[in-house]
Amino acid sequence: MRVFILIATLLLSSCSSTNTEKVIQDDLVGTWELLYNDQGSYWFSHIGFTKEGQKCSIRYQFNNNKDIEVDYFLSDFSLVRGDIILTVQESTSAFVERNQVIKDRLITHSSASFTQQMFYPIAGDSVDTFVKLNTVKPESICKVVKNQFNTPMESTLTSPQAINKKHVK
């Protein structure tokens, strides 16, 4: 199955590389949902690309106990000849580091959806599919993400209520 996906991806990328190279950064601006790709536990993400060049992401994943885990990502992005280049500013995931550069190759793009595949720092083994969410503004996603990184550090919590809150999580 993976071989088929790889061959299909290569065929799609070779057929559409001219079209995706013509996509400009403003074509990504908006809010998108990254769809589950049948790999691992069920997950999905909401992503906001802003005109100012920020990518704000919220990833929801359901673990084996059916509890939801949420990660937040704030990155700067640019689109260069069909490649989405991200520099991570903030991340709550142990797998994505601050200042890490991530590169995704745009495979297809329309006003309603796009597909991409990571190629740096590692080659992704699946194609990611995004669909446009017209009812949510990217600034709304970014506000939620940025609020996660503007909260006080746990070590600065000193009031009894804050200490109690820290241990209740």
C-alpha positions, 0 to 999 in steps of 0.5 A, a space after each residue: 500500500 505504501 508503495 502505491 501511495 509513493 508512486 501516486 504521489 510521485 506521479 501527482 507531483 510530476 504532473 502538477 509541479 508547474 501548477 503548484 509552483 505558480 501558487 502564491 503565498 496568499 493562496 494559502 491564507 485562510 483556515 484549513 482542516 488537516 484530515 485524518 490519514 488512517 495512520 495511528 490514533 485518530 487525529 485532526 488539525 485546524 490550521 490558520 495561515 495569515 497574511 502576515 506569514 504565520 501558521 497557527 495549528 491546533 492538533 487534536 489526537 485521541 489516545 488509546 484511552 479515548 482521551 483527547 490530547 491537544 498540541 499547539 504550534 506557532 510558525 512563520 511560513 513562506 511559499 517558495 516555488 511550491 514548497 511551504 517552508 516553516 520556522 517553528 516559533 513555539 510548540 507544545 509537542 515534544 516532537 517539534 522543537 522551537 526554531 526547527 525548520 520544516 519543509 513541505 512540498 505542495 502537491 495539489 492546490 485549489 481554492 477548496 483544498 490542497 495536498 502536501 508532503 513533508 520532505 525536510 527534516 525527514 521525508 513524510 510517508 503520507 500525503 496530507 490533505 487539507 480542506 478549506 474552512 470558510 466559517 473560521 478566520 485564521 486570526 481566530 485559530 492564531 488567537 487560541 494558539 498564541 494564548 497557549 504561549 502567553 500563560 505564566 510558567 508553572 514555576 511562577 505560580 505561587 498563590 494557593 489557588 494557582 498551586 492547587 490548579 497546577 496539581 489538579 490538571 
